[in-house]
Amino acid sequence: MKAVTKQYAVIGLGRFGMTICRELSEAGAQVLAIDINEDRVKEVSGYVAQAIIANCTIEDTVSELRLNEYDMVMVSIGNDVNASILTTLVLKEAKVKKVWVKANDKFQFKILQKIGADKIIMPERDMGVRVAQRMLDNRVFAFNELGSGMALTEIVVGSKLMGQTLGEVNLCRSDTIKVLGFKRGPDIDPSPSCDQVLEMGDMIIVAGPEKELYQKIRES
């Protein structure tokens, strides 16, 4: 049976919105790109399923576009904070399934939280956090937020962990942190033993509460 292609709408076609449109489209998703600027709509029309000029702060417009039928709507309006907040409110009142929003500052973040945005993204802050994590501990290959305070990360075994077991580095026998996989060379073990001895270059995939996970990684 053929998988159903997910449908996404992106409102606001600045650099961030354009990048979202391009990445979703290249992954095979159906993307509706929306902006009030005709030039931006023309620019994105070459690689999305549909691109239109529209103002989504207007309830009738959101209704006509049937955005409540989309799997997710991303509000990436740039400098016009009021338009971003109002668009988010209109989308939530229209019962859109999932509304993700780009925020510029903490003030906007708090307002978006209060009106029910499902996910709020602050690109510069989020990138800064990731860079700082990599600077503090280069064993962390990737650190990805999963929502609700949970995260997933890949740890590359260095000289400090070499020779120890998964149990000894506190990444195995835990009620909250779960080892999801272990990779050595081309071989992947989805259920490694706590007695697995670590070698230089091994990769451990773990998930758990974000703060606890990062702290235990720092201590290991």
C-alpha positions in Angstrom: 0.0 0.0 0.0 1.4 3.4 -1.0 2.2 5.8 1.9 0.2 9.0 2.0 2.3 12.0 1.4 2.1 14.5 4.3 1.0 18.0 3.6 2.6 21.1 5.1 1.9 24.8 4.9 4.6 27.4 5.4 3.5 31.0 6.1 6.2 33.6 5.7 8.9 33.2 3.1 12.0 34.9 4.5 15.3 32.9 4.6 14.0 30.6 7.3 10.7 29.9 5.6 12.3 29.4 2.3 14.7 26.9 3.8 11.9 25.0 5.4 10.0 24.9 2.1 13.0 23.6 0.2 13.9 20.9 2.7 10.4 19.6 3.0 9.9 19.5 -0.7 13.2 17.7 -1.3 12.1 15.1 1.3 9.0 14.5 -0.9 6.4 16.4 1.2 3.5 18.4 -0.4 4.2 22.0 0.6 1.9 25.0 0.3 4.0 28.2 0.6 2.2 31.5 1.6 3.4 35.1 1.8 2.0 38.6 1.2 5.0 39.4 -0.9 4.6 38.5 -4.6 8.3 38.3 -5.3 8.9 35.8 -2.6 6.0 33.7 -3.7 7.4 33.6 -7.3 10.8 32.7 -6.0 9.5 29.6 -4.0 7.0 28.5 -6.7 9.7 26.6 -8.6 10.1 23.9 -5.9 6.9 23.6 -3.9 3.6 22.0 -4.8 1.8 25.3 -4.5 2.7 28.9 -3.7 0.1 31.7 -3.2 -0.1 35.3 -2.1 -2.4 35.5 1.0 -2.8 37.2 4.4 -3.3 34.5 7.0 -4.2 37.0 9.8 -7.7 37.0 8.2 -10.0 34.2 9.4 -11.8 33.8 6.0 -8.5 33.3 4.2 -7.4 30.5 6.5 -10.8 28.9 6.1 -10.7 29.1 2.3 -7.2 27.6 2.2 -8.5 24.7 4.4 -5.3 24.8 6.5 -7.0 22.6 9.1 -6.7 19.7 6.7 -2.8 20.0 6.7 -0.6 17.8 8.9 1.3 20.9 10.1 1.5 24.6 9.5 4.8 26.5 10.1 4.5 30.2 10.8 7.8 31.8 9.9 6.9 35.4 9.6 10.0 37.5 10.3 9.9 41.0 11.6 6.2 41.6 11.9 5.6 40.2 15.4 2.0 41.2 15.5 1.2 39.4 12.2 3.0 36.3 13.5 1.0 36.3 16.8 -2.3 37.0 15.1 -1.7 34.3 12.4 -1.0 31.8 15.1 -4.2 32.7 17.0 -6.3 32.4 13.8 -4.8 29.0 13.0 -5.4 27.7 16.5 -9.0 28.9 16.4 -9.4 27.2 13.0 -8.4 23.9 14.7 -5.2 23.4 12.7 -3.7 20.1 13.8 -0.2 21.3 14.6 1.1 24.9 14.6 4.8 25.5 14.8 6.0 29.1 15.0 9.3 31.0 14.7 9.8 33.4 17.5 12.2 36.3 17.5 12.5 36.9 21.3 11.4 35.8 24.7 8.4 38.3 24.8 7.0 36.8 21.6 7.8 33.3 22.9 5.7 33.8 26.0 2.7 35.2 24.0 2.8 32.3 21.6 2.8 29.9 24.5 -0.3 31.5 26.0 -2.2 31.3 22.7 -1.4 27.6 22.3 1.4 27.3 19.7 2.4 23.6 19.6 6.1 24.2 19.0 8.0 27.5 19.3 11.4 27.8 17.6 14.0 30.4 18.3 16.6 29.6 15.5 19.5 31.6 16.8 19.1 30.5 20.4 18.6 26.8 19.5 21.7 26.9 17.3 23.7 28.6 20.0 22.7 25.9 22.5 23.8 23.1 20.1 27.1 24.8 19.4 27.8 25.3 23.1 27.0 21.7 23.8 29.5 20.6 21.1 32.1 23.0 22.5 31.7 21.7 26.0 31.8 18.0 25.1 33.0 16.8 21.7 31.9 13.3 22.5 28.3 14.4 21.7 27.8 13.8 18.0 24.2 15.2 17.9 21.8 16.4 20.5 18.2 16.5 19.2 15.1 17.7 21.2 12.2 15.3 21.1 9.7 17.5 22.9 8.4 17.4 26.5 11.9 17.8 27.9 13.2 14.6 26.1 16.2 14.4 23.8 18.1 11.9 21.7 21.9 11.9 21.3 24.7 10.0 19.7 27.9 9.6 21.7 31.2 8.8 20.0 33.4 6.8 22.4 36.8 8.5 23.0 39.8 7.6 25.2 38.0 8.4 28.5 35.2 5.8 27.9 37.3 3.2 26.1 37.6 -0.1 28.0 34.5 0.6 30.2 31.1 -1.1 29.7 27.8 0.6 29.0 26.7 -0.2 32.5 29.9 1.4 34.0 29.3 4.7 32.2 25.8 5.0 33.5 24.1 4.8 30.1 22.5 1.4 30.5 21.2 0.6 34.0 18.9 3.6 34.3 15.1 4.1 34.8 15.1 7.2 32.7 17.9 7.0 30.1 17.5 4.3 27.4 20.2 3.0 25.1 18.5 2.7 21.7 21.4 1.3 19.7 25.1 0.6 19.5 27.3 0.9 16.4 30.8 -0.5 15.8 32.0 -0.1 12.3 29.3 -1.2 9.9 27.6 -3.4 12.6 24.5 -2.0 14.5 23.1 -3.7 17.6 19.6 -2.4 18.6 19.7 -4.1 22.0 23.3 -4.0 23.4 24.1 -5.7 26.7 25.1 -3.6 29.7 28.3 -5.7 29.7 29.2 -4.4 26.2 32.9 -3.2 26.4 33.5 0.1 24.6 36.2 0.7 22.0 37.5 3.9 20.5 35.1 5.1 17.8 32.0 3.2 18.9 28.8 5.1 18.7 26.1 4.9 21.4 22.5 6.1 20.7 20.6 7.1 23.8 17.4 9.0 24.7 16.0 10.4 27.9 15.2 13.6 29.8 17.3 16.3 28.2 18.9 17.8 31.4 19.6 14.4 33.0 20.9 13.0 29.7 23.4 15.8 29.1 24.5 15.8 32.7 25.3 12.1 32.7 27.1 12.4 29.4 29.3 15.2 31.0 30.0 12.9 34.0 30.8 9.8 32.0 
